[in-house]
Amino acid sequence: MKEIPIPTLDLSPIRLPRGSLHPGSHPSQAERLPRRVQSSIEVSWAQHQDEVREAQRLRYSIFADEMGARLPKTIPGHDIDLFDDYCEHLLVRDVASRQVIGTYRVLTPVQAQRAGSTYSDTEFDLTRLRDGRSRMVELGRSCVHSDHRHGGVIMALWGALFEFMERNRLDTMIGCASIPMLHNGLVTGDVAASIWHQLRQTHLADIQFHVRPRLPLPIEEMNPHLPIEPPALIKGYLRLGAKVLGAPAWDPDFNTADLPMMMRTADLPVRYKRHFTASVP
């Protein structure tokens, strides 16, 4: 869930052109078309490489230009990594400008096998999650344009994601939720240490789901008592029933501390389930 920062929702299912999860799961052409989710935004799944490039440009503008991440220079002005070609890319557009203003990428179980791992595997030892991999997708590279960070965009993205999970009989979402390490003008892990200290007491998953960071943030050397709240998107995940799977990893390229998180569709609170399913065609 490498990310930055909610209406009737578009919940059209994802296309699976590189291998369906289930026989007959390909959506119709009508289902692939963008759908208006409110007067100003619409949601769709990328159908062409040009649309994926739009998402990658948005990601670059936020991760590199806004956050200062060090990204590979595969294509100037684009955030591209080896997992992109295996993922489906969810897009939110501004209706008036046609600009992509929000995105997630989704790595399905079939595609994770083809890629050889998930992005989260590169940051954490996910051995304890092995029994659920056939029903588990990875969310990543979530971001929303700075002019559109309101509830409507995020809720549209989440609605499409949960509907996709339901239609394809998947039950678990994982990902790396990022905590910026810049605080009061200084790069420090104290913010992440404080957030981890809070969440391990209130939202830690059962021990059978715990994972270990490959490059641990040295929590024991940091101040875990800053009066600071988790980033808005992490708080949103928690409201959806997400759990933290262990201590944060350090991502030096993105200059973030990454929390391993898991959301299961069975844990989605009833009020959100009703909201997300109310507009399913």
Backbone hydrogen bonds, N-H to C=O, Kabsch-Sander energy under -0.5 kcal/mol:
donor,donor_aa,acceptor,acceptor_aa,energy
4,I,142,S,-1.4
8,T,37,V,-0.5
11,L,9,L,-0.6
19,G,16,L,-1.4
25,S,22,H,-1.7
32,R,28,S,-1.1
32,R,29,Q,-0.5
33,L,29,Q,-0.7
33,L,30,A,-0.9
35,R,43,V,-2.2
37,V,41,I,-2.0
38,Q,41,I,-1.5
42,E,93,R,-1.7
43,V,35,R,-2.2
44,S,91,L,-2.1
46,A,89,H,-3.1
51,E,48,H,-0.7
52,V,48,H,-1.6
53,R,49,Q,-2.5
54,E,50,D,-1.4
55,A,51,E,-1.6
56,Q,52,V,-2.4
57,R,53,R,-2.1
58,L,54,E,-2.0
59,R,55,A,-2.5
60,Y,56,Q,-2.1
61,S,57,R,-2.3
62,I,58,L,-1.6
63,F,59,R,-3.3
64,A,60,Y,-2.0
65,D,60,Y,-1.7
66,E,61,S,-0.9
67,M,62,I,-1.6
68,G,64,A,-1.2
69,A,63,F,-2.9
70,R,253,D,-3.2
71,L,69,A,-0.8
74,T,72,P,-0.8
78,H,75,I,-1.9
79,D,56,Q,-1.7
80,I,78,H,-0.8
84,D,81,D,-1.3
86,Y,83,F,-1.6
87,C,83,F,-0.7
87,C,84,D,-1.1
88,E,106,V,-2.6
90,L,88,E,-0.5
90,L,104,Y,-2.5
91,L,44,S,-3.2
92,V,102,G,-2.4
93,R,42,E,-2.7
94,D,99,Q,-2.6
95,V,40,S,-2.9
95,V,93,R,-0.6
98,R,94,D,-2.6
101,I,92,V,-3.0
101,I,99,Q,-0.6
102,G,92,V,-1.3
103,T,143,C,-2.1
104,Y,90,L,-1.5
105,R,140,G,-2.3
106,V,88,E,-3.1
107,L,138,E,-2.5
108,T,106,V,-0.6
112,A,108,T,-2.5
113,Q,109,P,-1.8
114,R,110,V,-1.6
115,A,111,Q,-2.5
116,G,112,A,-1.4
117,S,112,A,-0.6
122,T,118,T,-0.6
122,T,119,Y,-1.4
123,E,119,Y,-0.6
123,E,120,S,-1.1
124,F,120,S,-2.3
125,D,212,R,-3.1
126,L,124,F,-0.9
129,L,126,L,-2.2
130,R,127,T,-1.7
132,G,129,L,-1.5
133,R,130,R,-1.1
135,R,132,G,-1.7
136,M,133,R,-1.3
137,V,172,T,-2.6
138,E,107,L,-2.2
139,L,174,I,-2.8
140,G,105,R,-1.9
142,S,2,K,-1.2
143,C,103,T,-1.8
145,H,101,I,-3.0
148,H,145,H,-2.2
149,R,146,S,-0.6
150,H,148,H,-2.3
152,G,6,I,-1.4
153,V,150,H,-0.8
154,I,150,H,-1.2
155,M,151,G,-2.6
156,A,152,G,-1.8
157,L,153,V,-2.1
158,W,154,I,-2.7
159,G,155,M,-2.5
160,A,156,A,-1.9
161,L,157,L,-2.1
162,F,158,W,-2.7
163,E,159,G,-2.0
164,F,160,A,-2.0
165,M,161,L,-2.1
166,E,162,F,-2.1
167,R,163,E,-2.5
168,N,164,F,-1.7
169,R,166,E,-1.2
170,L,165,M,-2.5
171,D,135,R,-1.7
172,T,135,R,-1.7
173,M,263,M,-3.3
174,I,137,V,-2.3
175,G,261,M,-1.5
177,A,175,G,-0.6
177,A,259,L,-2.9
178,S,1,M,-0.5
178,S,176,C,-0.6
179,I,257,A,-2.5
181,M,255,N,-1.5
183,H,181,M,-0.6
183,H,186,L,-3.5
186,L,183,H,-1.8
188,T,181,M,-3.8
188,T,186,L,-0.6
193,A,189,G,-2.6
194,S,190,D,-2.4
195,I,191,V,-2.4
196,W,192,A,-2.8
197,H,193,A,-2.2
198,Q,194,S,-1.8
199,L,195,I,-2.8
200,R,196,W,-2.4
201,Q,198,Q,-0.9
202,T,198,Q,-0.8
203,H,199,L,-3.3
205,A,244,V,-2.9
209,F,206,D,-2.3
210,H,207,I,-1.6
211,V,245,L,-2.1
212,R,125,D,-1.2
214,R,123,E,-3.0
215,L,123,E,-0.6
217,L,248,P,-1.8
219,I,217,L,-2.7
221,E,218,P,-1.8
222,M,219,I,-2.2
228,I,226,L,-2.1
235,K,231,P,-2.2
236,G,232,A,-2.0
237,Y,233,L,-2.3
238,L,234,I,-2.3
239,R,235,K,-2.0
240,L,236,G,-1.3
241,G,238,L,-1.6
242,A,237,Y,-2.3
243,K,262,M,-2.5
244,V,203,H,-3.0
245,L,260,P,-3.1
249,A,258,D,-2.4
250,W,215,L,-3.0
251,D,249,A,-0.5
251,D,256,T,-2.9
255,N,251,D,-1.1
256,T,251,D,-1.7
257,A,179,I,-2.5
258,D,249,A,-3.0
259,L,177,A,-3.0
259,L,257,A,-0.5
261,M,175,G,-2.6
261,M,259,L,-0.5
262,M,243,K,-2.3
263,M,173,M,-3.1
265,T,171,D,-1.8
267,D,264,R,-1.7
268,L,265,T,-1.2
272,Y,269,P,-0.8
273,K,269,P,-2.3
274,R,270,V,-2.6
275,H,271,R,-1.5
276,F,272,Y,-3.1
277,T,273,K,-2.0
278,A,274,R,-1.2
280,V,277,T,-1.1
